[in-house]
Amino acid sequence: MEYDLIVIGTGPAGEKAAVKAAYFGYKTAIIEKETLFGGAEVVSGTLPSKSLKETSLYFSGKYEKGIFGVDKNLLHKASLEDFMYRKNFVTTAVAEEIRLNLERHGVDIYIGSASFKDAHTLNITSQFHTNKEITGKFILIATGSYPYHPSQIPFDAMRIHDSDTILQITRIPSSLCIVGAGVIGCEYATIFSTIGTKVYLINDKATILSQLDAEVSLELVKQMHDDGVEILFNTTVDAVTAPTTPEASVQIALHNGRLLETDMYLFAAGRSGNVKDLHAQIIGLEVGKRDFVIVDKTYKTNISHIYAAGDVIGFPALASTSMEQGRVAVAHMFQTQDLEHLPSHFPYGIYTIPEVSMVGKTEEEMLQEKIPYCCGKARYSDLARGKIMGATSGFLKLVFQKEDLKICGVHIIGQLATEIIHFGLELVESKQTLYDVIGKVFNFPTLHDLYKYAAYDGLSNLSGHKIKP
């Protein structure tokens, strides 16, 4: 069978690329080796972890407790089935919607593992059918990534986990050691601490999430500490010893000499490009460190008709950017001339508790680039909407140029940060100023008033006297 485009993988990059090519009338096929569609976005990463976050908030009563005088822990002690129910429901429902979306657009679906026979031909092996071969004028690799496994860690998917197997636990751990204070590690640290697990977070640096504005990072550390997460900075793990009995603990020997004993262990420090089963060496595909596929700005590999997008190419490895990478790749394959590149700014969301989101420059970047700047800040607790929600912490910060008041960065930590960042995205993209924000009318009461309060605070910081919003 011959196709204009063959896509390998049904994750966000693969699905959107296949649908776009089919929409423009190109004969398209997609190959998926799993029974559930959606890749890490649906099965082992984005949606499952975010669903667990919402479930942990619900059963902990974290935001409601103290407002209405109700502690949900007293009304219903969450079982593991309760904790996993929403995750499983969302995963199944979204995976099915992806399959239906592909079918609606006339994309041919093949279930099985793909490998290159030559630069245009793929073998598909499956337990459900005899081996098949299909050929494509273009091929898009969208196979995602998988958790990196250091050889010295005795992963067993029962007590010693990676970021995939932690989603398959059969009970809630009483204590958990997490190695890696990146996005995945911090998200799981706050999720499990919220439901009562004692969490130790091991970080080999002095700060967490270095891509964040430093003030936001420090605030997240403070709130994690307040919620019982013990963060051990500037240390690493020398050895992990698996328990020999169900009653025994995981033994974690730290480089600083401390020995931790925990119920479970999660290694969340890095991923690798998922290309090893493709037999890409047959066609001379160029890959870099940890098997991430090397691409140019159009997502073309070193082979002119083969493209790659999504987690398999590494940073930023976000579902949101992966979708657009797939669409951009198709635009360049078929010269659709509708989407030549990703926008220069995109929002970055971290689904910790509390959420963190940002767009544009941090204070540290403004200093490094020697741009005279100032900041304005507004706290959730000062807003009417914040009081209604019971928010006792969280803030929004605007970073702007002193000369013309142009907003260069927006940084938020607090409830719904990943939702309300999109107005900030528009401010940064369209180079709006503090006066543009002040001139807007928002629904009242809403969290968008954070922008207006922060703008007035910025003007106050410039003038030296307080301007009342």
N, C-alpha and C positions, 0 to 999 in steps of 0.2 A: 504494500500500500504506500502511495506517495502523498506527501503533504507539503503545503507551503511552509508550515511551522509545526515543529514538535516541541512541546514543553515538557520538561521532566520535573514533576513536583507540583502539588496543588496548594501550596502555601500561598500567602498573600501576593508574592511576586508572580508565581506561576498562574494562579487563577486569573488575575487581572490581565496578564499578558495574553493568555489564551482567549479570553472573552473579547478583548479589544481586537485581536487579529480576526476573529470570527465575525465580529461586528462589521469590519471593513471588507468582508467577503472572502477572506483567505481560508483555505481548507486547513483546519487546525486539529491537532491531536494533543492529548495530554496523558502523561503516564504517572500513575500513583502506586506505590508499593504497599501502602497501608490500606486497611479496610475503611478507616475514617479519613475523610478529606480535610485539608486545611493545614497540614504540617504543624510546626511548633506554635503557630498562631492559635490553632484550635485545640490540638491534642496535648501538647506538652509544655506550653509556655504562656503566651500572652493571655488568652481568655481563661484558661484554667486557674492561673495564679490570681488574676483579677477577680474571678468568681469567688475564690477562697477568701480574698481580702474582704469582699462585701459580706460573705457569710460570717467571717470572724467578727466583723463589726456588729452584725445583727445579734449574734448570740452572746457577745460580751456586753452589749448595751453600752458600749464605750461613749457614744455621743448622746444617747437618750438618758442614761442614768444621771441623776442629779437634776434633770430638767423636770421630768414628770414624776419623780420619786419612785420609779420602777427599776428594779435590777433584774434584767432578763435571766441572769444566772439563777435567780431564786424561782423563776417561773418554769424554766426548762433548761436542764443541764444537757448541753449539746453532746450527742453521741458522734462517733465517726461518720455514721450514715448521714446524720444531719449535716455535718461539716462538708461532706463530699457531694451531697445531693445536687446542689445548684451547679457545682462544677460539672458533674456528669450530664446534667440536663442541658446546660449551655453548649458543652462540647458536642453532644449528639445533634442538637438542633442546628447549630451553625454548620457542622460538617455536612449535614443533609442539604442545607440551603446552598452551600457551595456546589455540591453535586448537581442540584437542580438548576443552578445558574449556568453551569457549563452545558447542561443538556438543552436549556432554553436557547442558547446561542449556537447550537449545532456543533459543539466541540465533540469529537470522538474521544471516548474515554477508554484507556487500557489499564487494567489492574495487574501490576507485576513490577519486577525490578528491571530497570533499564541499564544497559551497558553498550558501549560503542563497539560496533564491528568495524566500521571505518568512519570517516569524518562526516558522512551523511546518513549512515545506517545505524539503527539501534536494535539490539536484541531485547526482547521482553520475555522474561521467564516468570512463571507463576505456577502455583499449585492448582490453580483453577482451570488452566487451559494449557494446551501444548505451546511450545515456544513460538514466538512470532517475530518477524522482522518488519520494520517500517522505515521509510526514508523521508528525509525532509530537506527542503531547500535551505531553511534556517532551523537552528536548534537553540532553544533557551534552556540553560541549566538553572534550575530553581530548587535545588535539593536541600537547601537549608544547612543547618549545622547540628552538631551533637556535643554533649558535655565532654570536656577534656578529662582524661583519666590518667593521673600520674601513676606510674607503675608501683610505687611503694604504698599506695592506699588500697586496702583489701575490700573493695566494693562488694557488697552482697545483696543490695536492693532490699534488705530487711532492716538492718540497723545502721548500715553505712551506705549513704545515698549520694547520687548526683541530682541535678535539678530536674531530671526526668522522672527518676524513680521515687522521689519524695512525694510525687503526686499519686503514688499507688500505695501509700502506707495503709496498713490495716488497723492501726490504732494511733491515737494522738500521743506523742511522746511527752514524758514528764519533764525532760530536759533535752536540749539540742545544742550541739556545737556546730556553728556555721563558719566555714573558712572561705573568705572572699567577701569584702565589703563593697562590691560593685552593686549594680542595679539589682541583680537577682538575689544576692546575699542579703541586701538591706530589705528588700521586699519580704522575703521569707522570714527574716528576723522579726519584723514588726507584725506579720500575720500570726506567727506562732506565739509571740509574747502576748498578743492581744487575747488569745484564747487560753492563757494561763500556763503555757510552757516556759520554763526557765531557759533563756537563750544566752549563749555566749557567742559573740561575733569576733572572729580573729581577723586582724587586718595588719598587713606588713608595712603599712604607711602610717603617718601621723594624722591623716585626715581621711574622711570617707568621701566618695563621689567627687573627685577633684574637678570634674567638669562643671560643677555647680558654683554659683556665687558663694564665696567663703562664709558670708553671714548666714545664708540659707543652710549650708552644710552644718555649721555649728548649731543652728537651731534644731535641725533634725537629730543631731547627736544628743542634744539636751532632752528632746522629747523621747528618744529611744531609751535614754537612761531613766527618765521618769516612769517609763513603762516597764522597767525591770530588765532591759537588755544590757548585759555587761559587755562592753566593747574593749577588747584588748588590743591596743595600738602598738605598732612597731615590733611585732613579733610574728613568728611563723611556727608551723608545726613540724617537729622533727620525726615523729612516729605516731601511727595510729594502730592500735591493737584491737582486733575484733573480739567481742565477748564469746566465751566458750559455752555459756549456758544462757537461757532466757532471762535469768535473774541477774546476771552479771552486767556490768557497765562497759561501754566503749571507753578505752583508755587513750587519752590524747596527750602526748608529751610535747610541751611547747619549748621553743628555743630558749626562752627566758628561764627555763628550769621548772616551771610550774606544770603540774600534772592535773588534767581535767578528767573527771569521770562523768559521762553523760549517758542518757538513755539512747540517743541517736546522734548521728554525725552527718553533716551535709557539706560536700565539697562543691563550691559554687564559684570557682576561680578560673573561668575561661572556657571557650568552646573551640571546636575545630570544624573546618569546612567538610561537608558530607559528600565527598567525591570518590572515596576509595572503591566503591562498588561499580563505578562507571567505567573502569578500565581506561581512564582518560590518557594514560601513558601511551596507549596504542596510537592515538592521533596527535600526540605531542602537545596536549593542552598545558599551558603554563599556569602553575599554581605557586603560591608563596608560602609564608610561614603558617604552620598549622593547617595546611591544605586549603587555604582560602584562594579562590580563583581570582586571578589578576585580570582586571578589565580597564578599558579607557573610559572617558567621560560619557560615551554613548552606551556603555555596558557591553562593548564588544571585547571578546577575548583576543588572544594572539592568532586565532583562526578566524578568518574574515566573516564566515557565515554562522559562527557560534557565539552566542551571547550568554551572559550570566547575570543574575540579579537576586537580591534578597540576602539572607543571612550567609549564603555560601560565598559571598564576596567580602564578608566582614563588616566593619564599622559603616554606618551606625547601627545596623542590625535591628531596626525598628519595623514593626508591621506597617506603620503608616508610610515610611519611606520606601519599604520594599514594594508596596503596591505601585507606587509611582515609578520606581525603577523599572518594573516590568513593563509598564505602559510606555515609558521613554524608549526602552529597548525596541519594542514593536514599532514605534514611530520611526526609528532609524532604519530598521530592517526594510520596511515597506514604504518609507518616505511619505507617511500620512500627513506630515507637516502640521500636526496639532499639538504636540508636546515635545519640544526639542531637548529640554533639560529640567531638572528639579529646580524649584525656586531657591533663591539664595538663603532664605530663612525658613526654618521649620521648627515647630514646637517640640520640646523634649519633655516627655512625661515619665515620672517615676511613681509607681503605685504602692508606695510605702504607706504606713499609717503614722502621721498624716501624709497626704499626697504632696508631691513636689513637681512643679513644672516651670519651664523657662523658655525664653526665646531671646535671641540677640546676645549682646555683650554683657559680660560680668564687670563688676568694679575692677577686678584684677586685670582684665583685658584692657579696660580704658586706661589704667595706669601704665601698663606695658606699652601701649601705643601712644602714650603721652598726649591723650586727649583730655583737655580740661572738662571735668564733669561734676555733677552733683546728683544727689538721690532724694527721692521722696518716698515715704513709707506710710502704709495704713494697716491697722490691725483689725482682724476679724472681730475682736471683742468690742471694738468701738462702734460697730455698725448695728443698726436695728436688726438687720437680717442675721448678723452674727449672734446677737443676743437671743433671737428666736431659736436659732439652731443650737444654742448652748455652747458656742465656740469660745473657749477660754484661751486659746493660743492660735498662732498662725498670722501671717502678714503677707502683703504684696509690696514689692519694691520696684520703683521705676528708676532706671539709670538714664540720665539725659545729659546732653552737652550744655555747658554753661553758656556758650556763645549764642546759640539760637534756640535753646530749649528743646531740641529734637530728641525724641525718645529713642535710645539705642538698645535698651534691654529691659525685659520684664521678668521678674522672678517672684514666684509664689510658693508658699508652703502653707498648707491648710486644706480643709475640706473642699472637694470639688475643684482643686487647683488645675487638674488636667482638663476640666471643662471651660473654666473662665479664662484660660490662657489665650484662647483664640482671638479674643478682642485685642490682646497685647500683640499677637502676631500681626494683625492688621495695622496696629500703630507703628510697629517697627518697619514692616514692609513698605508702608506708604509714607514713612518719614514724617509722621505727625508730631506735634509739639504738645507741651503741657496745656497750652491754651486751647488746642483742639479737643483735648479730653474734657477740660472744664466746660466747654461749650456743648457737650453732649447731654442729652436727657435720657436717663435710664428708668426702667420700672422701679418702683419703691414699694417695699424694701427688697433689694437684691444684693448679691455679692459684688455686682459690677460697680457699686458705689466705692469699692476699694480703689478703683482707678482714679475716681474723682478726688477722694480724700488724699491719695498719694500725690496727685498732681498739685493740690493746694499745699501739701506739706513740702513738696519740692520748691515751690515758689517762696514759702516761708524760709526755708533753709538758705535760699539765695539772698533774700532781702534782709534777713537777720531779725525779722519780727513775725509773730504768728499771724497767719491769715486764716480766718475761720471759714471752713467750707460752707 
